[in-house]
Amino acid sequence: MPFSKIGDIDLYYEIHGEGFPLLFISGLSGSTYSWEGQIPFFEQHYRCIVFDNRGGGQSAMPPGPYTMSKMAEDALRLLDRLMVEKTLVFSLSMGGMIALELARIASGRLGAMLLGCTHAGGTSRISPSAEAVSLLVNNAGLSREEILWKQTPLFFSKRFQTENSKVIEEHYRVQLLAPLQPEHAFQAQLTAIYLFDCTEALAKISNPTLVVTGTEDVLIPPANSIYLAEHLPKAELIQIPGAGHALHVECRDIVNRAAHRFYQKHLGETQTP
């Protein structure tokens, strides 16, 4: 299994396909298993780099605190180890926050970015309802499978739950292959989300950015993506009617194709590594 020693931790990663680098950054509790709907598509066009954030998947899970800055530094040092001078980015939720922080500290290392269902933090963050937060964090005594099914309303629209239950079931089957995330790591990632704030940096992030959201996202309300699109200098916004938070599953083909078109549109502006 490929691991890279990044400072005080071992970071797990995988590489799929060949071509211009494309870095995938997963969200809260996510892992390399999060991208089962993306890798088969993108590996036909890019050198896909997927990895587990600290505290998730097969990477080390040290005690907190974690910060977005630290997790962005992990990603940057992984790029260094892999001798990747420049990469495209596909990120979702907490992964989008890591991507924004990575752009803040190393914009020149990144080409076009996809920021899915994420926010800028700070006072600009539009929070989910108290009920949604409670559903996300109150997991005491539950198995990982029970947690996934309990949280289904946070990640998928009501229509998708009704019409595509088998797709959700298969997605969960794959996610359960990942190691169990211990509570301390979940809380450390969650705290990093709550403390994240890049609002002042947005105006200085010049990377072409595709901001994508679902209009029925109850976990990170779509107003957050609208704010990002309005404050990032080179942003385009896609709002997918009726979609929930897990865009990479519920709207897999739409998001994959939109990201690929966006990357191809801007690859000419990106120096070959």
N, C-alpha and C positions, 0 to 999 in steps of 0.2 A: 504494500500500500504506500502511495506517495505522501510523505509528510515533509514539511519544511520547518526548520527551527527558526522561529520568529521571536527574537528577544527571549522572553521567559516562557514561551509556550511552543508546542508543536501544532502546526496548522495543517489540516488535511486538505488535499486538493486533487483534482483530476483534470486531464486535458483530453478533449475530444475534437477530432477533425483537424484540418489544416487551413491556412490562409491568414488573413489579418486577425489579430487577437480580439477576442470578445470576452470581457470579464462579467460573470454573473455574480450578483451580490444578493443574498437571500435575507428574508425578514426575521422577525422574532420567532425563535425556536426552529427556524428553518435549517436546511442542510443541503448537501449536494442532491439528495433525493427530491428536493423541491422542484427540480427542473426536468422531470421526466417528460413533460409536454413540450419542452423547448429544445433539448439537445438533439433529438433526431432530426429536427428541422434545421437548426443553425449550424450543426457540424458539417453540413453539406457546403457551407459557404465560408466558414470562419474557423479559426483555432479557438475553440471554446475552453475557457478556464473557469472551472467551478470549484468552490472551496467552502469549507465550513467556518463561519465566524467563531471567534473565541466564545466558549460557552455553548456551542451547538454541534450537532452531528458527531463526527469522530475527532474533532479538534479538542485540544485541552480545555478544561473547564475550571480555571483557577478561581479562587475567591474574588469577589468584587472589591472595589467598584470597577465597573466598565464604563467607558465613555465612547461617544461616536468618534472622537479624535483618536483614541487608542485603536478602535476597530478599523478606522481608515488607515492608520499607520500600519496595521497588520497587513491590509490589502496591498498597500504600497510596497512594503518590504517583500511580500510574495512576488509582486511584479519584478522587483529587483533580482530576486533569486532565480526567476525564470528568464531573466534577461529580456524582459518585455519593455521596450522604450515607450510604446504608446499603445493604447487599447481603447476599443469601444466599450460601452457599459450597458448592461441590462440589469435593472434593479427594481425591487418591489418593497414597499412598506418600510420597515426599518432599514432594509438594504438601500432604499432611496436616500435615507438620511446619511448613511455611510458614504454613498456616492457623492452627495452634496459636500460633505466634509472632505472627501478625497479631492474633489474639484477645487475646494477652497485652498487646500495646502499644496496641491500638485496639478493644477489645471493643465499645464503643458504636457502631462503624461496621458491625458485623456483626449479622445476624439468625441464623436457624437455619443450622447447618453439617452437612455430611456429611463424615466423616473415614473414608476407606476404606483398609484395609490399611496402617496406619501405626503409629508408636510415639512415645513421649514422650521418648526419648533417655535420656542419663545412665545411672545404675546400674539404672534400671528396664528398660532395653532388653534384650529377649530376642533374642539374636543368631541368625542362620542358621548352618548348619553350615559348617565350613571348606571343604567341597567346593562348597557353594553360592556362597560368597564368591569362590572361585577361578574358578568358571564365569562369574561376573559381571564380574570385573575383568581377567582375562587375555585380552586381545583383540589382542595384537600381531600385525601382519601379516594381519589378517582384514579383508575388506570389510564394509560395514555390513550387507549382506544375510546374509553368513556369521555375523556377530555375532548378528543377530536369531534365526536358526535355531538357533545353538549354545545360546542362552539360553532357548529355548522351555521346557525343563523347569522353569525358575525362575518362569515366568509363568503357565503353564497346567497344570491337573491332568492326570494320565495319561489319565483317561477322556476329557477334552475333546480332548486331542491325538489320540486314537484315533478319536473319533466326529465331530469337527468340524475336520478338517484344512483344509478349504476356507475355513472362517471365519478361521482363523489366517492362511492364505495371503493372503486379501483384506486382513486387518488389516495385515499386513506390507507389502503393496503400497502402501497408503496411507501408512504410516510412512516408506517410502523416498522419498516426495515431499519430505520435509523436508530441509533442508541437512544435510550431514554434521557431526556434533559433533566438534570437534577434541579430541585427547587431553587437552590442558591444561584444557579446560572440563569434560570428564567428571570428571577428577580433582578439580577445584575443587568441583564439586557433591557428589562423593562424600565429600570431606573435610568439607564442611558438614554432611553427614548424620552422620558419625562424631562430630563435635564438638557436635552439637545436644543440648540438655538443657533441657526445660521442666517437669520433674517438680515443682519447687517452685511453679510457677505454676498448675498444674492446678486446685487448689482454688478459685482466684479467677476462673476462667473460667466465667461464668454463662450463656453462650449455649446455647440448646437444641442438643444435638449428637446426631446419629445416627452411631454407630460401627458400621462394617460390615467383616466379615472373612470369608475362606473358610477352612474347617477344614483344607484341604490346602495352605495358603500356606507354601511352603518358604523364601521370601525374607524376609518379615516374619511370623514365626510368630504364629498367632492369639492366643497368650497376651498379646501386646502390646496388642491391641484390648481384651481382657478387662480388663487393667490400666487402660486409658484410661476404659473405661466405669465402673469402680469408683471412679475418682478425680476424674472430672469431675462437678460437682454436678448437672447437668441432662442426663445422657446416657442414651440407649437403645442397646442392643446387638443387632445382628443377626449371627448366625453362619450362613453358607450352607454346608450340608453338601456335602462333596466338591469345593468350589471352590478354585481356585488364586489367585495374586496378582493377575492382570489381571481384576479383577471387572467392569470396565467393558466388557470384551469377552465373557468367559466367561458372565457373569450379567447381561448388558446390561439386559434387560427387567425382571428382578427388582429390580435396583439403581435403575434409572430410576424405576420406579413407587413404590418405597419412599421414595426421596428426594422425589418430588413430593408424596406423601401427607404426609410429615413437614413439608415447607415449608408446605403449605396449612394444616396443623394449627396452625402457629406464626405464620403471617403476621399474624394478628390482634393478636399481641403486638408486632409490629414497626411502628414509625412509618413511614408512607409518606414516601419521600424527596422 
